């Protein structure tokens, strides 16, 4: 799911150019990245477990975070280079 979010961030930011990047996965009822509620719900995570922060457009830099209390570790991160990290 985080890989899909990564691709969506890249497509979104390519389309907006130098406009301020999105800071939240969900904006009101519609998602700027094209996901509907429930699209990111699976066996271990649901929509509310994901967030991202775009810190630059040129070059594009971002970190996607999945947080789920009760899992070990409870948080995972994926960066713009495809590297997995633990915060």
C-alpha positions, 0 to 999 in steps of 0.5 A: 500500500505504501508503494501505491501511495508513493506512485500516487505522490509522484504522479500528483506532484508531477501534475502540479509542478511547483505548487505547494505539495499536499501535506495530508492524505485526506483532504475533506471528503476527497483525496488529492491523490485519488484514493477513496475511503477504504482503498488502503484498508487491508489485513494489517492497516486501514486508511487512517494508519497512513500519512505522508509529508512532501518536503520538496518538489524539485527534487521530489522528497517525501516520507510515507508513514504507516502507524499501527499500535500493537504491531512490532514495530508500530511504525514503518516509513518509506522515503522517496528513494524507496528506502524502508526506515524505522523512525 
